[in-house]
């Protein structure tokens, strides 16, 4: 394609010509998408064309054509929505439930910043809708994206353009300007929509949030346009210049630019005023006319927000104070047992349907067998010891998005003849023994790979969004392929042979089956092929090993760098891992024996004897120590990893999988930072920031922060009063700088 002239440099005549050309090209692309299976341009190219068209129209409003592509909705997206990578991640919020949590939040903020004085916060309603990020370039709305997984969302630009609260053009906004907020539906609009839907045989929505989500995520933006959606702005992403110096000021700026901001947003001088605003908003909740599920507090000073920064998925400078859960009473009709990915047997309450806070609930969790019997995980009495029986009237409660829970039992209404629930000791899915390990509240199926329920759940986890994220393979398809005689998928490796097996089978093609077609099968093969190259962290997480979550997977990936290195290290550490388990068992036995005999515990000696008896080679012990030094990687997780890779069948299954993959090494975080990849130790007194802030900042810049100096340390940051660590550094020849030197190094002096 010829190099395009910048919009700012176009003459009026050129602009008119360019708009005509764009109307043609975009029109042709729309037609191609609707009539052909293979559109000629990519979604990204299409978006770029539409963006250019919108920019020219913004500069020359008088030249806008009657057939302007900006007014044609619903063209761009093939097979679902295009994807948008957020330049600035869209985060979620930590939750507070009690007043004490709010005081604690304030204390944590002050602690982190090392301030004794008061901190100001904004308080505003937490809108129960779905978040949306709107990007404006030079005052023109060019893109709207849903939150998605926080990193990649869906491109819903055409749909967002139909929402009246969302301006298409802005006066006086920063050149690049991403505003974020919540799309929601008001109570009266929701009621009217459901009435219409019921009359026309359409989908009736359970609550306003579902209705808003269902309306925004419409492939046909014409449908979105007919739905009464609204938008409150409360936050921002990429900005070419700051909006203000405070949160409160930034909200005022958003309002001045023409966005709806929530009128109940106030500035508070500290926890007392925050709680007072919470009470005020809670009292108004029922009369607001839209759903809210709590109050959000944010540190007002934006430079302090910057210093506080983020944890993996939530900011340190904000918290959501949720309203108490909603309750209802209903009859427990049955207790079913579900078997999870790691074999856990989870009891599920089947309930006579009941409305809890506007949502019909017919299933709720019963946690585990102790919970049903009236005890908590430590064996202590709960609900005054009342057990839960089939036929009972039970109290169900629901807080926000979480799975509803059975909270209480009405003994006065217990039917005659109700019998205590007997928790199964055999897996209901495969018949294997289901056992409870010492100290575990959960009973687990021991069937491992032979248990079909575990196998299906593992596959579902494997293809899920945070794991392999294979589009077109969800629970429904996984269950189908698992039970399939023609194209069975029993373990992850089978996913990568599907296409070849289907190609080799001339008679029973997948594309001829119900629910599939030429196009969806082509797309599925492409989606699977795309995932043959997979980042190491995703692979580790996708294996679904007990205790190994996303954060640990990332940590392991960063630390070991390759699949081979990780496996070699875990293998080497195996003898030490077994010694660790033996020592744990010896310690437990010793404690029990000591308690029974009323003598002093000599657990430490028992541990040492157990370890000595196994005679662990030093290199294995060193590999084990290295394995458990990672952030959040303790012995329990390391043992789970070790057990999985030491199990012959599991190991073979993983190796069959890895043979199909190209495993990508972790991207170095923040490579442009001068401290990326360095191991840094802080010691002595820091004067310009707290230790916690220094550590968080260093980690955000890609450094690893260690607690003690070793040969692996790259840098010691020593404040006044540094003692033995400075000596160690000197002895080992580790580079040493003071706090100002550190700030200069990271460019913050
Ligand atoms: S601030 C970095 N403010 O709640 C913080 N979020 O549970 C960004 N939400 O994903 C969020 N009302 O969808 C913020 N006044 C408000 C909100 C709000 C609703 C939603 C938002 C977010 C979720 C987190």
Boltz pocket constraint, residues with backbone or C-beta under 6 A from the ligand:
constraints:
  - pocket:
      binder: B
      contacts: [[A, 91], [A, 92], [A, 93], [A, 124], [A, 125], [A, 126], [A, 127], [A, 128], [A, 129], [A, 130], [A, 131], [A, 147], [A, 181], [A, 182], [A, 234], [A, 235], [A, 296], [A, 315], [A, 318], [A, 320]]
      max_distance: 6.0
